[in-house]
């Protein structure tokens, strides 16, 4: 499974391609895309809806009356360098002006061949059209300063994003090539390009390595590894009397506060419209939510081989150690959701480990915590253990992808009933 996951990641250089590849996979499994409103649903039907081309929610309807939702949520975006609309900067060479997107590790983007992908808005016969582009070749690089000219470079460097994270693109005499190249990739004339959402990405394919092939390294493991594993668990789970929902949100790395982020109305609107299409009353919809469970899926920090002191004493996961349950006041996990997920995994003989940040090194919030504001259901934060999170090339355990997909399948097949102080399976 790990090789298929790495292939999915390689084919998904930015969020728009991740959603496009998810759509293709869903179409192969008989899913139908829904419009933004006026749904007609059938029992046993399979459906999905997208927003902005970078977020997606899919669901399957049971043949019987539903008793709740089982929801997973992962995110399609990763830290990277966004390319400005007027990208070319003239000097001794032509460089591309960029801006950091998300909390990236700056040094990991230096001295590494990069490519360009994203979407372009162009004029069409009927108005405007969005087209995906991917140059799919090494076409830019951010060069370091030589050690001879920067004597303290090995003592640590603070990169100036406005100067030292701009990408070398071409020779000065080839000025204007970037817009021309993007137009060629989009299949339009240069003058028909109106705007774009383009990003530099690490073009290096993922790899499985180690004497027993125990490790996997790739760009964008955070969080496309979870996107892929959630989708596999969602598609392979057998039907129950719950409505399985797969959520792929954009913009988690910058706070989720966009129309396509977890803080938007997308999930509550989809769940509400779903209930309306099933002719459920508002009270029945609330009853479904009260009997629902969400899995917020985003990778967690593994204990670092060189710096174990940065981890919590007792709750520090390792690669290939099983699904990580994440605990923090900044996460949505509580005793109920942790116990429920742990029991689901125990019954499926799926290994689980727990993560807590060192008390003086808190992490950020999560999709689950953000989505809970408008979708108040029991939620557990889980993920796969990884090293070098937010690097342009990250590392995880090769066996963890299959383990995580199995956990997602087990969760989707679970039938928890929340009865006061009890959870009945």
VEXDREN-2710 file (C-alpha; in Angstrom, 1 decimal):
% VEXDREN-2710
k/r/px/py/pz
1/UNK/0.0/0.0/0.0
2/UNK/2.8/2.4/0.8
3/UNK/3.9/2.5/-2.9
4/UNK/0.4/3.4/-4.0
5/UNK/0.2/6.1/-1.4
6/UNK/3.6/7.6/-2.6
7/UNK/2.3/7.4/-6.2
8/UNK/-0.8/9.4/-5.1
9/UNK/1.3/12.0/-3.4
10/UNK/3.6/12.3/-6.5
11/UNK/0.6/12.9/-8.7
12/UNK/-0.7/15.5/-6.2
13/UNK/1.9/18.3/-6.2
14/UNK/-0.6/20.9/-4.8
15/UNK/-4.1/20.8/-3.2
16/UNK/-6.0/21.1/-6.6
17/UNK/-4.4/18.0/-7.9
18/UNK/-5.1/16.1/-4.6
19/UNK/-8.8/16.8/-5.0
20/UNK/-8.7/16.0/-8.7
21/UNK/-7.1/12.6/-8.0
22/UNK/-9.6/11.9/-5.2
23/UNK/-12.4/12.7/-7.6
24/UNK/-11.0/10.2/-10.1
25/UNK/-10.8/7.5/-7.4
26/UNK/-14.3/8.2/-6.3
27/UNK/-15.7/8.1/-9.8
28/UNK/-14.1/4.7/-10.3
29/UNK/-16.0/3.5/-7.2
30/UNK/-19.4/4.8/-8.5
31/UNK/-19.6/8.2/-6.8
32/UNK/-21.6/11.0/-8.4
33/UNK/-20.7/14.7/-8.0
34/UNK/-23.5/16.8/-6.6
35/UNK/-24.3/20.5/-7.3
36/UNK/-24.0/23.1/-4.6
37/UNK/-27.8/22.8/-3.9
38/UNK/-31.0/21.0/-4.7
39/UNK/-30.0/17.4/-4.1
40/UNK/-31.9/14.3/-5.0
41/UNK/-30.4/11.4/-3.1
42/UNK/-31.1/7.6/-3.2
43/UNK/-30.6/5.0/-0.5
44/UNK/-27.4/3.2/-1.2
45/UNK/-26.2/6.2/-3.3
46/UNK/-22.6/7.4/-3.4
47/UNK/-22.0/11.2/-3.7
48/UNK/-19.4/13.9/-3.3
49/UNK/-19.3/17.7/-3.5
50/UNK/-16.3/20.0/-4.0
51/UNK/-15.5/23.6/-3.2
52/UNK/-12.9/25.8/-4.8
53/UNK/-11.4/22.7/-6.5
54/UNK/-9.3/22.2/-3.4
55/UNK/-11.8/20.8/-0.8
56/UNK/-14.1/17.7/-1.1
57/UNK/-16.7/16.0/1.0
58/UNK/-17.9/12.5/0.0
59/UNK/-20.5/10.3/1.6
60/UNK/-22.3/7.0/1.2
61/UNK/-26.0/6.5/2.1
62/UNK/-27.0/3.3/3.9
63/UNK/-29.9/1.2/2.7
64/UNK/-31.5/1.6/6.1
65/UNK/-32.5/4.6/8.2
66/UNK/-29.2/6.3/9.4
67/UNK/-28.4/6.4/13.1
68/UNK/-25.5/8.9/12.9
69/UNK/-22.4/10.0/11.0
70/UNK/-18.9/8.6/11.0
71/UNK/-16.7/11.4/9.7
72/UNK/-13.0/11.6/8.9
73/UNK/-11.2/14.9/8.1
74/UNK/-7.7/15.4/6.6
75/UNK/-6.2/18.3/4.7
76/UNK/-5.0/18.7/1.1
77/UNK/-2.5/21.6/1.5
78/UNK/1.1/21.5/2.6
79/UNK/3.7/24.1/3.5
80/UNK/5.3/25.4/0.3
81/UNK/6.2/28.6/-1.6
82/UNK/3.5/30.5/-3.4
83/UNK/4.4/32.3/-6.6
84/UNK/3.4/35.9/-7.0
85/UNK/1.2/36.9/-10.0
86/UNK/3.9/39.2/-11.3
87/UNK/6.6/36.6/-10.6
88/UNK/9.7/37.5/-12.7
89/UNK/12.3/39.6/-10.9
90/UNK/15.0/40.9/-13.2
91/UNK/18.7/41.1/-12.2
92/UNK/21.8/39.2/-13.2
93/UNK/19.4/36.3/-13.7
94/UNK/15.6/36.0/-13.7
95/UNK/14.2/34.9/-10.3
96/UNK/10.6/34.0/-9.3
97/UNK/9.2/36.1/-6.4
98/UNK/7.6/33.8/-3.8
99/UNK/5.9/34.0/-0.5
100/UNK/5.9/31.3/2.2
101/UNK/2.7/29.3/2.6
102/UNK/2.4/27.7/6.0
103/UNK/5.1/27.0/8.6
104/UNK/7.7/25.5/6.3
105/UNK/11.3/24.6/7.3
106/UNK/13.0/27.1/5.1
107/UNK/16.4/25.4/4.8
108/UNK/14.8/22.2/3.4
109/UNK/13.8/24.2/0.2
110/UNK/17.3/25.4/-0.6
111/UNK/19.7/23.8/-3.1
112/UNK/16.9/21.5/-4.3
113/UNK/15.4/21.3/-7.8
114/UNK/11.8/22.5/-7.7
115/UNK/8.8/22.4/-10.1
116/UNK/5.7/24.5/-10.5
117/UNK/2.0/23.5/-10.3
118/UNK/-1.4/25.0/-9.5
119/UNK/-4.3/26.5/-11.3
120/UNK/-4.6/29.3/-13.9
121/UNK/-7.7/31.4/-14.6
122/UNK/-8.0/32.1/-18.3
123/UNK/-10.4/33.7/-20.8
124/UNK/-12.6/31.2/-22.6
125/UNK/-15.3/31.5/-25.2
126/UNK/-18.0/31.8/-22.6
127/UNK/-16.2/33.8/-20.0
128/UNK/-13.5/32.5/-17.5
129/UNK/-12.1/29.0/-17.0
130/UNK/-9.9/27.4/-14.4
131/UNK/-7.2/25.1/-15.7
132/UNK/-4.8/22.9/-13.8
133/UNK/-1.1/23.1/-14.8
134/UNK/1.9/21.1/-13.7
135/UNK/5.3/21.7/-15.4
136/UNK/6.4/18.3/-14.1
137/UNK/10.1/19.1/-14.5
138/UNK/12.9/20.6/-12.5
139/UNK/12.6/24.3/-13.4
140/UNK/13.7/26.4/-10.4
141/UNK/16.1/26.3/-7.5
142/UNK/16.9/28.4/-4.5
143/UNK/20.8/28.5/-4.2
144/UNK/22.6/28.8/-0.9
145/UNK/25.4/31.3/-0.3
146/UNK/28.8/29.6/-0.4
147/UNK/30.5/28.8/2.9
148/UNK/33.4/31.0/1.9
149/UNK/31.0/34.1/1.7
150/UNK/29.0/33.2/4.8
151/UNK/31.4/32.0/7.4
152/UNK/28.7/31.3/10.1
153/UNK/26.4/29.3/7.8
154/UNK/27.1/26.1/9.8
155/UNK/26.2/27.9/13.0
156/UNK/22.6/28.4/11.8
157/UNK/21.2/30.7/9.2
158/UNK/18.1/32.9/9.3
159/UNK/16.7/33.1/5.8
160/UNK/15.2/36.4/4.7
161/UNK/12.1/35.3/2.7
162/UNK/12.1/38.5/0.6
163/UNK/15.6/37.8/-0.6
164/UNK/17.0/34.4/0.1
165/UNK/13.9/32.3/-0.7
166/UNK/13.4/33.6/-4.2
167/UNK/13.9/30.9/-6.8
168/UNK/16.5/31.1/-9.6
169/UNK/14.5/30.5/-12.8
170/UNK/16.5/31.4/-16.0
171/UNK/19.1/33.5/-17.6
172/UNK/18.5/37.2/-18.1
173/UNK/18.1/37.0/-21.8
174/UNK/15.1/34.6/-21.4
175/UNK/13.0/37.3/-19.6
176/UNK/9.3/36.6/-20.0
177/UNK/9.7/32.8/-20.3
178/UNK/7.7/32.0/-17.1
179/UNK/4.4/33.4/-18.3
180/UNK/5.0/31.9/-21.7
181/UNK/5.7/28.5/-20.1
182/UNK/2.6/28.6/-17.9
183/UNK/0.5/29.6/-21.0
184/UNK/1.9/26.6/-22.9
185/UNK/1.0/24.2/-20.0
186/UNK/-2.5/25.7/-19.8
187/UNK/-3.0/25.5/-23.6
188/UNK/-3.8/29.2/-24.0
189/UNK/-2.2/32.4/-25.2
190/UNK/-0.2/34.5/-22.7
191/UNK/-2.7/37.4/-23.0
192/UNK/-5.6/35.1/-22.0
193/UNK/-4.0/34.4/-18.5
194/UNK/-5.8/36.6/-16.0
195/UNK/-4.6/35.2/-12.7
196/UNK/-3.2/32.1/-11.0
197/UNK/-2.6/30.1/-7.8
198/UNK/0.8/28.6/-8.6
199/UNK/3.3/27.1/-6.1
200/UNK/6.8/25.8/-6.2
201/UNK/6.9/22.1/-5.1
202/UNK/9.6/19.5/-4.5
203/UNK/9.6/17.4/-7.6
204/UNK/11.5/14.5/-6.0
205/UNK/9.5/11.2/-6.0
206/UNK/8.9/9.4/-2.7
207/UNK/11.0/6.4/-1.8
208/UNK/10.8/3.3/0.5
209/UNK/14.1/2.5/2.1
210/UNK/15.9/0.7/4.9
211/UNK/17.2/-2.9/5.2
212/UNK/13.7/-4.1/5.6
213/UNK/12.1/-1.3/3.6
214/UNK/10.8/0.0/7.0
215/UNK/10.9/3.7/6.1
216/UNK/9.2/5.9/3.5
217/UNK/10.3/9.5/2.6
218/UNK/8.4/11.9/0.4
219/UNK/7.2/15.4/0.0
220/UNK/3.8/16.3/1.4
221/UNK/3.4/13.4/3.8
222/UNK/1.7/16.0/6.0
223/UNK/-1.1/15.5/5.2
224/UNK/-1.5/13.7/1.9
225/UNK/-0.6/10.4/3.6
226/UNK/-3.7/10.8/5.8
227/UNK/-5.8/11.9/2.8
228/UNK/-4.9/8.7/1.0
229/UNK/-5.3/6.4/4.0
230/UNK/-8.7/8.0/4.9
231/UNK/-9.9/7.6/1.4
232/UNK/-8.9/3.9/1.3
233/UNK/-10.6/3.2/4.7
234/UNK/-13.7/5.1/3.5
235/UNK/-14.0/3.2/0.3
236/UNK/-13.2/-0.3/1.6
237/UNK/-15.5/-0.2/4.7
238/UNK/-18.6/-2.3/4.7
239/UNK/-22.0/-0.6/5.0
240/UNK/-23.6/-0.1/8.4
241/UNK/-26.5/2.0/9.6
242/UNK/-24.2/5.1/9.8
243/UNK/-23.5/7.6/7.1
244/UNK/-19.7/7.5/6.4
245/UNK/-18.4/10.9/5.4
246/UNK/-14.9/11.7/4.0
247/UNK/-13.8/15.4/4.4
248/UNK/-10.7/16.8/2.6
249/UNK/-10.2/20.4/3.6
250/UNK/-7.9/23.0/2.2
251/UNK/-5.9/25.8/4.0
252/UNK/-5.3/23.9/7.3
253/UNK/-1.7/25.1/7.2
254/UNK/-2.8/28.8/7.3
255/UNK/-5.6/28.4/9.9
256/UNK/-8.5/27.0/7.9
257/UNK/-10.3/30.3/7.9
258/UNK/-11.4/30.3/4.2
259/UNK/-14.5/29.2/2.4
260/UNK/-12.8/25.9/1.6
261/UNK/-11.3/25.4/5.1
262/UNK/-12.5/23.5/8.1
263/UNK/-13.7/26.7/9.8
264/UNK/-16.1/27.4/6.9
265/UNK/-19.8/26.2/6.6
266/UNK/-18.9/23.4/4.2
267/UNK/-19.2/20.4/6.5
268/UNK/-22.3/21.6/8.5
269/UNK/-24.0/22.7/5.3
270/UNK/-23.4/19.3/3.6
271/UNK/-24.6/17.4/6.7
272/UNK/-27.7/19.6/7.0
273/UNK/-28.5/19.3/3.2
274/UNK/-28.0/15.6/3.5
275/UNK/-30.6/15.3/6.3
276/UNK/-33.0/17.5/4.4
277/UNK/-32.6/15.4/1.2
278/UNK/-33.5/12.4/3.4
279/UNK/-36.6/14.2/4.7
280/UNK/-35.3/14.3/8.2
281/UNK/-36.6/17.0/10.6
282/UNK/-34.2/19.5/12.3
283/UNK/-34.7/17.5/15.5
284/UNK/-33.8/14.3/13.7
285/UNK/-30.7/15.9/12.3
286/UNK/-29.6/17.0/15.8
287/UNK/-30.2/13.4/16.9
288/UNK/-27.9/12.1/14.2
289/UNK/-25.2/14.6/15.2
290/UNK/-25.5/13.5/18.9
291/UNK/-24.8/10.0/17.8
292/UNK/-21.8/10.7/15.6
293/UNK/-18.1/10.4/15.7
294/UNK/-15.3/12.4/13.9
295/UNK/-11.7/11.4/13.3
296/UNK/-9.5/14.4/12.7
297/UNK/-6.5/13.0/10.8
298/UNK/-3.2/14.8/10.6
299/UNK/0.3/13.4/11.2
300/UNK/2.0/13.6/14.5
301/UNK/5.6/14.1/15.6
302/UNK/7.7/10.9/16.1
303/UNK/10.4/10.8/18.7
304/UNK/13.5/12.2/17.0
305/UNK/16.6/9.9/17.0
306/UNK/18.9/12.8/17.7
307/UNK/16.7/14.8/20.0
308/UNK/14.5/12.5/22.2
309/UNK/14.5/15.2/24.9
310/UNK/12.1/17.3/22.7
311/UNK/9.4/14.7/23.2
312/UNK/7.2/14.0/26.2
313/UNK/8.6/11.4/28.6
314/UNK/5.8/8.9/28.4
315/UNK/3.8/9.7/25.2
316/UNK/6.3/9.9/22.3
317/UNK/5.3/7.7/19.3
318/UNK/7.8/6.0/17.0
319/UNK/7.8/5.1/13.3
320/UNK/5.9/1.9/12.5
321/UNK/4.5/1.9/16.1
322/UNK/0.8/2.1/15.2
323/UNK/-1.8/4.8/14.8
324/UNK/-1.1/7.9/16.9
325/UNK/-3.8/9.3/19.2
326/UNK/-2.9/12.9/19.9
327/UNK/-3.6/14.6/23.3
328/UNK/-3.5/18.3/24.1
329/UNK/-5.8/21.1/25.2
330/UNK/-5.3/22.3/21.6
331/UNK/-6.7/19.1/20.2
332/UNK/-10.3/17.8/20.1
333/UNK/-9.4/14.5/21.7
334/UNK/-11.0/13.9/25.1
335/UNK/-11.3/10.9/27.3
336/UNK/-14.5/9.7/25.6
337/UNK/-13.2/10.0/22.0
338/UNK/-9.8/8.5/22.9
339/UNK/-11.4/5.5/24.7
340/UNK/-13.8/4.9/21.8
341/UNK/-11.1/5.0/19.1
342/UNK/-8.7/2.9/21.2
343/UNK/-11.4/0.2/21.7
344/UNK/-12.2/0.2/18.0
345/UNK/-8.6/-0.5/17.3
346/UNK/-8.3/-3.1/20.0
347/UNK/-11.2/-5.1/18.6
348/UNK/-9.5/-4.9/15.1
349/UNK/-6.1/-5.9/16.5
350/UNK/-4.7/-2.5/15.2
351/UNK/-1.7/-1.1/17.2
352/UNK/-2.2/2.3/18.8
353/UNK/0.3/4.7/20.5
354/UNK/-0.3/8.0/22.1
355/UNK/1.2/11.5/21.7
356/UNK/1.5/14.5/24.0
357/UNK/3.7/17.4/23.3
358/UNK/6.3/18.4/25.8
359/UNK/4.5/20.8/28.2
360/UNK/6.7/23.7/27.2
361/UNK/6.5/23.0/23.4
362/UNK/2.8/23.2/22.5
363/UNK/1.7/22.6/18.9
364/UNK/-1.0/24.2/16.9
365/UNK/-4.7/23.5/16.7
366/UNK/-6.3/20.8/14.5
367/UNK/-9.0/20.3/11.9
368/UNK/-11.2/18.6/14.5
369/UNK/-11.1/21.4/17.0
370/UNK/-11.9/23.9/14.3
371/UNK/-14.7/21.8/12.7
372/UNK/-16.2/21.2/16.2
373/UNK/-17.3/24.8/16.4
374/UNK/-20.1/24.2/14.0
375/UNK/-20.2/20.4/14.0
376/UNK/-20.2/19.5/17.7
377/UNK/-19.6/15.8/17.8
378/UNK/-17.2/13.6/19.7
379/UNK/-13.8/13.9/17.9
380/UNK/-10.5/12.2/18.2
381/UNK/-7.3/13.6/16.7
382/UNK/-5.1/10.9/15.2
383/UNK/-2.3/10.5/12.6
384/UNK/0.8/8.7/11.6
385/UNK/4.1/9.3/13.3
386/UNK/6.6/11.2/11.1
387/UNK/9.9/13.0/11.3
388/UNK/10.8/16.4/9.9
389/UNK/7.3/17.7/9.7
390/UNK/6.9/20.7/7.4
391/UNK/10.2/19.9/5.7
392/UNK/10.1/19.7/1.9
393/UNK/10.9/16.0/2.3
394/UNK/9.5/14.1/5.3
395/UNK/9.8/10.6/6.7
396/UNK/7.4/8.1/8.2
397/UNK/7.2/4.3/8.8
398/UNK/6.3/2.4/5.7
399/UNK/4.0/0.0/7.6
400/UNK/2.0/2.9/9.2
401/UNK/0.0/3.7/6.0
402/UNK/-1.6/0.3/5.9
403/UNK/-2.2/0.3/9.6
404/UNK/-3.8/3.7/9.5
405/UNK/-6.1/2.7/6.6
406/UNK/-7.1/-0.4/8.5
407/UNK/-8.0/1.8/11.5
408/UNK/-10.1/4.1/9.3
409/UNK/-11.9/1.1/7.9
410/UNK/-12.6/-0.2/11.4
411/UNK/-13.8/3.2/12.5
412/UNK/-16.2/3.5/9.5
413/UNK/-17.6/0.1/10.3
414/UNK/-18.1/0.8/14.0
415/UNK/-21.6/1.5/15.3
416/UNK/-21.2/3.4/18.5
417/UNK/-24.4/4.5/20.2
418/UNK/-23.9/7.3/22.7
419/UNK/-26.3/6.6/25.6
420/UNK/-25.7/9.0/28.5
421/UNK/-22.6/7.8/30.2
422/UNK/-22.4/4.7/28.0
423/UNK/-21.1/3.9/24.5
424/UNK/-22.8/0.8/23.2
425/UNK/-21.4/-1.0/20.2
END
